[in-house]
Amino acid sequence: MAILGWVLIIALFAVGLAGAVYPILPGALAIYLAFFVYGWFFSFDPFGAGFWIIQTLIVVVLFVADYVVGAWGVKKFGGSRASVIGSTIGLILGPFLIPAFGLLIGPFVGAFAGELIAGSNPGKAVKVSFGSLLGLFSSTVVKIVLQIAMVVLFFIWIGRY
């Protein structure tokens, strides 16, 4: 049973970290679920209130930062609310519509379309679209760092027990 437990934990960590790059995957929630799998298979004893508070705060920060950092990229380049919405829709739909490059093309096209709908000229729409990519890359870096921190804290916590 211990092997199954560790296989599930490692798989959830892998899915979680992949979710930092591929937004369709559950990301931080998969990592968070791995903590429960550890508790169910082994013990919840290593996890005190401090562990759960820190990990929950990281998850909340991840969700907030994901939207805020992405929107920041669009806004930094003069984008409107419509381009933020378009970029978000493109981020979700892009990987399905264009499997190989949809993660990059989707937010770009979504921000471009949103900005055109908002009444901007094509030149500004292209500038805003590049801002959406900057936001995407920045958000991805933040997610990777915080999700790695979640996993490292997990191993530190269980190693102390």
C-alpha positions in Angstrom: 0.0 0.0 0.0 2.9 2.3 0.7 4.1 2.1 -2.9 0.6 2.9 -4.2 0.5 5.9 -1.8 3.8 7.3 -3.0 2.9 6.6 -6.7 -0.3 8.7 -6.2 1.5 11.4 -4.4 4.2 11.8 -7.0 1.7 11.6 -9.8 -0.3 14.4 -8.2 2.8 16.5 -7.8 3.7 15.9 -11.4 0.1 16.8 -12.6 0.2 19.9 -10.3 3.5 21.1 -11.7 2.4 20.4 -15.2 -0.7 22.5 -14.4 1.6 25.5 -13.9 2.3 25.4 -17.7 -0.8 23.7 -19.0 -3.8 25.6 -17.5 -6.3 22.8 -18.1 -4.7 20.7 -15.4 -5.6 21.3 -11.8 -2.2 22.7 -10.8 -2.0 23.7 -7.1 -5.2 21.7 -6.2 -3.5 18.5 -7.4 -0.5 19.3 -5.1 -2.8 20.1 -2.3 -4.7 16.8 -2.8 -1.4 15.0 -2.6 -1.1 16.1 1.1 -4.4 14.4 1.8 -3.3 11.2 0.0 -0.2 11.2 2.2 -2.4 11.6 5.3 -4.8 8.8 4.2 -2.0 6.3 3.2 0.5 7.2 6.0 -0.5 9.7 8.6 -1.8 13.2 9.1 0.4 13.6 12.2 3.3 15.5 10.4 0.8 18.2 9.4 -0.1 20.6 12.0 -2.1 23.8 11.8 1.0 25.7 10.5 1.4 23.4 7.6 -2.2 23.7 6.5 -2.3 27.5 7.0 0.9 28.0 4.9 -0.2 25.6 2.1 -3.7 27.1 2.0 -2.3 30.6 1.8 0.0 29.6 -1.1 -3.0 28.1 -3.0 -5.0 31.3 -2.5 -2.1 33.4 -3.6 -1.7 31.2 -6.7 -5.3 31.6 -7.7 -5.3 35.4 -7.1 -1.8 35.8 -8.7 -2.8 33.8 -11.8 -5.5 36.2 -12.7 -3.8 39.4 -11.4 -0.5 38.8 -13.1 -2.1 37.8 -16.4 -4.3 40.9 -16.3 -1.3 43.0 -15.3 0.5 42.1 -18.6 -2.5 43.2 -20.6 -3.2 46.4 -18.6 0.6 47.3 -18.6 0.4 47.5 -22.4 -2.7 49.6 -22.4 -5.3 46.8 -22.8 -9.0 47.1 -21.9 -11.2 44.8 -19.9 -12.3 43.2 -23.2 -8.7 42.2 -24.0 -8.3 40.8 -20.5 -11.4 38.7 -21.0 -10.3 37.7 -24.5 -6.9 36.7 -23.3 -8.4 34.5 -20.6 -10.8 32.9 -23.1 -7.9 32.3 -25.5 -5.9 30.8 -22.7 -8.6 28.3 -22.0 -9.6 27.5 -25.5 -6.3 27.8 -27.3 -4.8 24.5 -26.2 -7.9 22.6 -27.4 -8.2 24.4 -30.7 -4.5 24.4 -31.6 -2.9 21.6 -29.5 0.8 22.3 -30.2 0.8 26.1 -29.9 -2.6 27.0 -28.6 -1.2 27.9 -25.2 0.7 30.9 -26.8 -1.6 31.7 -29.7 -4.9 31.5 -27.8 -4.2 34.4 -25.3 -2.5 36.4 -28.1 -5.5 36.1 -30.4 -8.0 36.5 -27.6 -6.4 39.7 -26.4 -6.2 40.9 -30.0 -9.8 40.2 -30.6 -10.9 41.7 -27.3 -9.0 44.9 -28.0 -10.5 45.2 -31.5 -14.0 44.7 -30.1 -13.2 47.5 -27.6 -12.5 49.8 -30.5 -8.7 50.0 -30.6 -6.7 50.1 -33.8 -4.9 46.9 -34.9 -1.5 48.3 -33.9 -2.6 48.8 -30.3 -4.3 45.4 -30.3 -1.0 43.7 -31.3 0.9 45.6 -28.5 -1.8 44.5 -26.0 -1.5 40.9 -27.3 2.2 40.9 -26.6 1.3 42.2 -23.1 -0.9 39.2 -22.6 2.0 36.9 -23.4 4.2 38.8 -21.0 1.5 38.3 -18.3 1.2 34.6 -19.2 4.9 34.0 -18.9 5.1 36.0 -15.6 2.2 34.1 -14.2 3.7 30.8 -15.2 7.0 31.7 -13.4 5.1 32.7 -10.3 3.0 29.5 -10.4 6.1 27.2 -10.9 8.0 28.9 -8.0 5.0 28.7 -5.6 4.1 25.1 -6.5 7.7 24.0 -6.1 7.6 25.7 -2.7 4.5 23.7 -1.8 6.2 20.4 -2.6 9.5 21.4 -0.9 7.5 22.4 2.3 5.7 19.1 2.2 9.0 17.1 2.2 10.5 19.4 4.9 7.4 18.9 7.0 7.3 15.1 6.7 11.1 14.9 7.1 10.9 16.6 10.5 8.4 14.1 11.7 
